[in-house]
């Protein structure tokens, strides 16, 4: 069994504020969908767009927009974000791959983290009935959650009623599609409430939840709720049982990505008396990374090679690098999962052995 201590840094956060919205719907079918820039957009604002189109063909965004979700049923709805620069065009055009009815909108916000705008996102769909915006799990307090709904059907006429305790930002329709979006604030980190948009009396629908990460000041943090453990049966020859240690690494610092290092050290596995495993018993066999829950991430480039011996002693020795993110990589919210093997010789004294791992996250490539 292994214990774990983490060194972390806490964030300082600003409020996300709605700036303005804009929407449009083509009326006779076209090969593109153009939406004007919302009024009052300034450099650093984050724009979130959703496009709803009849049929299942691809939707191609204009340059500079990053996809958040892409959902296809009997219609297609895509969501994108863009961080506004110092000189934005007056409008943005999505190409539809052929003539088709489409509608969409853009919501602009200030106070959103420009490096990692999306904290979490999720989508749901249905063939009829009310549109159910799914819950997402936010990682920080103070997210603004955009609940975006798109549909086809006979009920269309800018008639979507947004979910309870939300503020509608746009609602636009044509003869075959409707796009609507509303937002709310998630005061604390955790699962957001699902929202139901009504009425949808016929037609397919797509509903997306997009959580916007508040702007941060040098936020680099590490967390874990893991309680790692392993077992080995004696006597059964030399063994190398393994355990995993899921860690949540968050790098939402503004500006150029500085990179980061995860370091590790440990106390020697022992029974608390005279029996102990070798100081070189623990080795990190591999480390995987995965972007968390629909967040906007830039995958870390890890230069550490494995297997890696984890230092151990009566008191923790000098830490070694467990994983890293090269400069220009590693922004976002990740689950970093080391797989650690422990060498248990056949002649090991039977008992309960414990070790404390100390893992730290520090800036730098």
Secondary structure, DSSP 4 states (H G I P E B T S, - for coil): -EEEEEE-----B---EEEEEEEEE-SS-EEEEEEEPPTT--TT-EEEEEEEEESS---BPPTT-EEEEEEESSEEEEEEEEE--SS--SEEEEEEEEEE-EEEEEEEEESB-SSS-EEEEEEEEESSSSEEEPP-EESSTTEEEEEEEEE-STT-SS-PBPPTT-EEEEEEE-SS-EEEEEEEEE-SSEEPPPEEEB---SS-EEEEEEEEPBPBSS-EEEE----------SSSSSEEEEEEEEEEEEE--SSS---EEEEEEEEPPB-SSS-B--TT-EEEEEEEEEE-TT-----------SSEEPPEESS----EEEEEE-TT---EEEEEEEEEEEEE-TTPPPS--BEEEEEEEEE--
